[in-house]
Amino acid sequence: VQLVESGGGLVQPGGSLRLSCAASGFTFSNYGMSWYRQAPGKERELVAHISFAGVIIKYADSVKGRFTISRDNSKNTVSLQMNSLKPDDTGVYYCKSGGGSWGQGTQVTVSS
């Protein structure tokens, strides 16, 4: 199983980023997928989850209305569109499969 995140970077408050996670080594369309993040000095937290068919979607309260999770089962990818970014969104963002595998993470820094 391999999960590779991309799309992180430095952005000003109010800006946008789109994270992507490319999955391989398992039947992607059979598993729900999630994005987590870990801020410096804090525990890793769930940001968003999407079910295997994309029917069930859940968000952390802190990102509702700003972030959108989506998936493309034909390309084995899951994405996280992040708008209206805040400094509190800073952290390492991880992709996680329903089977329990993690990606290596991608850094998101929101700062002026």
C-alpha positions in Angstrom: 0.0 0.0 0.0 1.3 3.4 -0.9 -0.3 6.8 -0.3 1.5 9.9 -1.6 0.3 13.4 -0.7 1.0 16.5 -2.7 -0.1 20.1 -2.9 1.1 21.6 0.4 2.9 24.8 0.7 2.9 28.3 2.2 -0.2 30.4 1.7 -1.5 33.7 3.1 -4.5 33.8 5.4 -7.7 33.7 3.2 -5.9 31.8 0.5 -6.6 28.4 -1.0 -4.7 25.1 -1.5 -5.7 21.8 -3.0 -4.1 18.7 -1.6 -4.1 15.4 -3.4 -3.4 11.8 -2.3 -2.4 9.2 -4.9 -3.2 5.7 -3.7 -1.8 2.4 -5.0 -1.4 -1.2 -3.8 -5.0 -1.8 -2.8 -8.5 -1.7 -4.2 -9.1 2.0 -3.7 -12.8 2.0 -4.5 -13.5 -0.4 -1.7 -12.3 1.9 1.1 -13.3 5.1 2.7 -10.5 7.7 2.8 -9.7 10.4 5.3 -7.5 13.5 5.7 -5.9 14.2 9.0 -3.7 17.0 10.2 -1.2 17.5 13.0 -0.3 21.0 14.2 3.0 21.6 16.1 2.6 20.4 19.6 -0.8 19.0 19.1 -2.3 15.5 18.5 -3.3 14.4 15.0 -6.9 15.2 14.2 -9.4 14.1 11.7 -10.2 16.8 9.1 -12.5 15.1 6.6 -13.7 11.6 5.6 -15.3 10.3 2.5 -16.9 6.9 2.1 -15.8 4.4 -0.6 -18.5 5.6 -3.0 -18.3 9.2 -2.0 -21.9 9.2 -0.6 -21.0 9.8 3.1 -18.8 12.8 3.8 -17.9 14.2 7.2 -15.9 17.2 8.3 -14.4 18.5 11.5 -16.4 21.4 12.8 -13.4 23.7 12.4 -13.3 23.2 8.6 -17.0 22.9 7.7 -17.9 25.3 4.9 -14.2 25.9 4.0 -12.8 22.5 3.0 -14.2 20.0 0.5 -13.1 16.4 0.2 -13.6 14.5 -3.0 -12.4 11.3 -4.7 -11.9 9.9 -8.1 -12.1 6.2 -8.0 -11.0 6.0 -11.7 -7.7 7.6 -10.8 -7.3 6.3 -7.3 -7.0 9.8 -5.8 -8.6 11.7 -3.0 -8.4 15.4 -2.8 -8.9 18.2 -0.2 -9.8 21.6 -1.4 -9.0 24.1 1.3 -10.4 27.7 1.0 -10.4 30.6 3.4 -7.4 29.3 5.1 -6.5 30.4 8.6 -3.2 30.3 10.5 -4.8 27.6 12.7 -5.0 25.4 9.6 -1.2 25.1 9.7 0.1 21.6 10.1 1.2 18.5 8.4 -1.7 16.9 6.4 -1.9 13.2 6.1 -4.0 10.9 3.9 -5.3 7.7 5.5 -6.9 4.7 3.9 -9.8 2.8 5.4 -7.4 -0.1 5.8 -5.3 1.9 8.2 -2.4 3.0 6.0 -0.9 6.5 6.2 0.9 8.7 3.7 4.0 10.6 4.6 2.3 13.9 4.9 2.5 17.3 3.3 3.2 20.5 5.1 0.6 23.4 5.0 1.6 26.7 6.4 -0.8 29.6 6.6 1.0 32.8 7.4 1.4 36.4 6.3 
